[in-house]
Each structure stands twice: as structure tokens, then as C-alpha cells.
Amino acid sequence: MTRRYRFPQMAVRCPWCRAAVGELCTNPRGTQARRRDTHDARRLAWAMTTRCAECHADPGQACTTEIHGHTIPLPDVHPTRTPTTTP
């Protein structure tokens, strides 16, 4: 059975605040939990647990786009790269 979290991103460790799997993200001092959302870095880390259907980036790799024949890494993931299961 897959564990359900308040936010699906909680299935991975937050690279920004270092919140463990299953724990809420915290403020910079680690004294107050973020109850409405998670850090963007955690959302990206979670999204990158799957292969991107749009640019075919492997798990753990950033999404890319082609501009004038050059491959450019994106600052975010493609919207279609949302995991459907917990890693």
C-alpha cells in the first residue's frame, strides 16, 4: 500500500530546508512548518522522480527545450511531468 501525504511532494526529502520524507517543509530556521504548501525545490525534486514524456529527460535530470538547435535546461519541469505514483 502506498502512503498518502498531505502534499504528494512530501514523498521526497526537501533539498531546500532538508525536511525528511513525510515531514512538512519549514521556515529557514526550521522552527515553523509550512502548512499551505512545500518549497518549489521539493516540488521539482518530486516531479523529477519520473521520466518526462515531453522532452524525455530521465529521472533526476532537468527538463530541456530546443531553441535554434541548442538544448537549453528549463528552470521548471514540463507540466506533463507530474508523477502519478509515489516513488
C-alpha positions in Angstrom: 0.0 0.0 0.0 1.3 3.5 -0.9 1.5 6.0 1.9 -0.6 9.2 1.3 0.9 12.5 2.3 -0.8 15.9 2.8 1.2 17.0 -0.3 2.4 14.4 -2.8 5.8 16.2 -2.8 6.4 15.0 0.8 7.3 11.6 -0.7 10.8 13.1 -1.3 13.3 14.9 1.0 13.2 18.7 0.6 16.5 19.9 -0.9 15.9 23.4 0.4 15.0 23.0 4.1 16.1 19.3 4.4 12.7 18.2 5.7 12.6 14.4 5.7 10.2 12.3 3.7 6.8 12.7 5.2 7.6 15.9 7.1 6.3 19.3 6.3 8.8 21.9 4.9 9.9 24.5 7.4 11.0 28.1 7.6 14.7 28.9 7.2 15.3 28.4 10.9 13.4 25.1 11.0 11.1 26.4 13.7 7.8 26.7 11.9 6.2 24.3 9.5 4.8 25.4 6.1 1.3 24.2 6.3 -0.1 25.5 3.0 2.5 24.3 0.5 6.0 22.9 0.1 9.2 24.6 -1.3 9.4 24.8 -5.1 12.7 22.8 -4.8 10.8 19.9 -3.3 8.1 20.0 -5.9 10.8 19.9 -8.6 12.6 17.1 -6.9 9.4 15.1 -6.7 8.5 15.8 -10.3 11.9 14.6 -11.4 11.4 11.1 -10.0 9.8 10.2 -13.3 10.8 10.4 -16.9 9.5 13.4 -18.8 7.1 12.4 -21.6 7.6 15.7 -23.4 11.4 16.1 -23.6 12.3 12.5 -22.5 14.6 13.7 -19.6 15.5 10.7 -17.4 14.5 10.6 -13.7 16.7 13.0 -11.7 17.5 15.1 -14.8 16.2 18.6 -15.6 13.7 19.1 -18.4 15.1 20.7 -21.5 13.9 22.5 -24.7 15.4 23.0 -28.1 15.9 26.6 -29.2 17.6 27.2 -32.6 19.3 23.8 -32.5 20.6 24.2 -28.9 19.4 22.2 -25.9 18.5 24.5 -23.0 17.7 23.3 -19.5 14.5 24.7 -18.1 14.1 26.3 -14.7 11.0 24.2 -14.1 9.6 20.9 -15.3 7.1 20.4 -18.1 3.5 20.4 -16.8 3.1 16.9 -18.1 5.9 15.6 -15.8 3.8 15.1 -12.7 4.2 11.7 -11.1 1.1 9.6 -10.8 2.5 7.4 -8.1 4.7 7.9 -5.0 8.4 6.9 -5.7 
